[in-house]
């Protein structure tokens, strides 16, 4: 059996990027001759510290723990046939570990789902931005034998440093993400799901949502998942923290899902995960026409794209007022995910590329 070491930051089943890009393929790969091992350094207790303001000593201890874990990976690097690096091996600007992995017998794969060559630091760690070196991304890519890019924008960047780049979209396990029965509620819930670091994107939709509330009153409810500290009294929003065990139930309470984004370089690198989650659950979805969103959504068929406030108002109003449209658009949305953005649609590509790298393509 061939062995793959997956290098990432978070524990299993915690980080969306890890979950929806490679963790959900582990069982399939194991069934087809690849033993998968995930090496991470942010356990649950560190998770509660890392993105908060201050706590400098505790964060230094996390960095030291990460260093020790990565040194352990270096000592064992020749035990693996593939070393798969998700975004980076270490949380500073260092490329020390990637260079060490390059000297092993393992083939290196780099995987990314954001424009991480641009600096984007959480509010809680802004003081440590000087330790980051987003420019290292290109160098790491140049060291690797293959690059998995989440969309064409990321692939174009990777292609400057490596000729062996393939596009693998972020995917949904549609067996798990299946529609749940809707609650009997006269109000229509417009929802957004994200994280503490992306709540700033939800704010782009607030002016539209205020106008909709003025227009429809108690007919609407608004819901935010992913940032328990978020509050918007005018919209009656009290943010809900993300919990893996409640994720599907919380999302299924959305009647309409939104994914607002600014049209900037960072947003163009995003892989549409929020929208794909909604769509897999047959939730009609409205996205900003930024980056891969314009490939995922066929406007007016499996969802809506909207740029200006007036367009957001018009298309959300159509969804609010037309339950048949919500149902038909939701069904088309799920079909799109099954056909192009599901684990089932992409799993054999992972197997194909890993077999090519390990010389087992015909076995």
LINBEL-V946435 format. One line per field, one symbol per residue. ss: DSSP state (A for helix, B for strand, O for the rest). phi: phi as a letter, one per 20 degrees, with the letter a starting at -180 (. if undefined). psi: psi as a letter, one per 20 degrees, with the letter a starting at -180 (. if undefined). A space follows every 10 residues. Layout:
ss->???
phi->???
psi->???
This chain:
ss->OBBBBBBOOB OOOOOAAAAA AOAAAAAAAA AOOBBBBBBO OBOAAAAAAA OOOOOAAAAA AAAAAAAAAA AAAAAOAAAO OBBBBBOOOO OOOOOAAAAA AAOOOOBBBB BBOOOOOOOO OOAAAAAAAA AOOOOAAAAA AAAOOBBBBO OAAAAAAAOO OOOOBBBOOO OBOOOOOOOO OOOOOOOBBB BBBOOOOOAA AAAAAAAAAA AAAAAAAAAB BBBBBOOOOO BBAAAOBBOB OOOAAAAAAA AAOOOBBBBO OOOOAAAAOO OOAAAAAAAA OOOBBBBOOO OOAAAAOOBO OOBBBOOOAA AAAAAAAAAA AOAAAAAAAA AAAAAAAAAA OBAAAAAAAA AAAAAAAAOO OOO
phi->.fddeedbed fgmdeggfge dbgfegffff fdncedcddc cdefffgfdg defmlfffff ffffffffff fffffdgeed ecdddemaec edffdgffff ffeeefedcd cbcbeffdfb dfgfcffeff eebgffgfff gffeebcddf bfgfffffff cbeddcecff cdfffeedgd gfffbfedee cccabgfdff fggfeggfff fffffdlffd ccbcdpcfef cbffemecgd ffcgfdgfff ffffebdccf bfecffffef dmggfffgff emegcdcffc lfgfefeegn ddrcdbdfgf ffffffffff ecffffffff fffffffgfc cdgffdfffg fgfffffemd fdd
psi->pqppoporhq rqkgpggggi hhhiighggh ikjoppppor inaghhhigh jqqblhghhh hghggggggh hhgghjhjiq hpoooogqhq jajqjghhhg hhjriqqppp pqjrmiiqpo pqhikhijhi iqmhiighgg hhiqhqpoqi rhghhgghih ipimpqooqp rpnihgmqpq qqqophqppp qppcrhijhh hhhhighghg hhhhgiciiq qqpppiniip qnhhikpoqp qppghigggg hiiphpqqmq qqmrhghhiq jjggghgghh jkopppqqmp cihihgpopi fjaqppfrgh hggghhhghh inhhggghhg ghghgggghh kqghiihhgg gghhhghjkk hj.
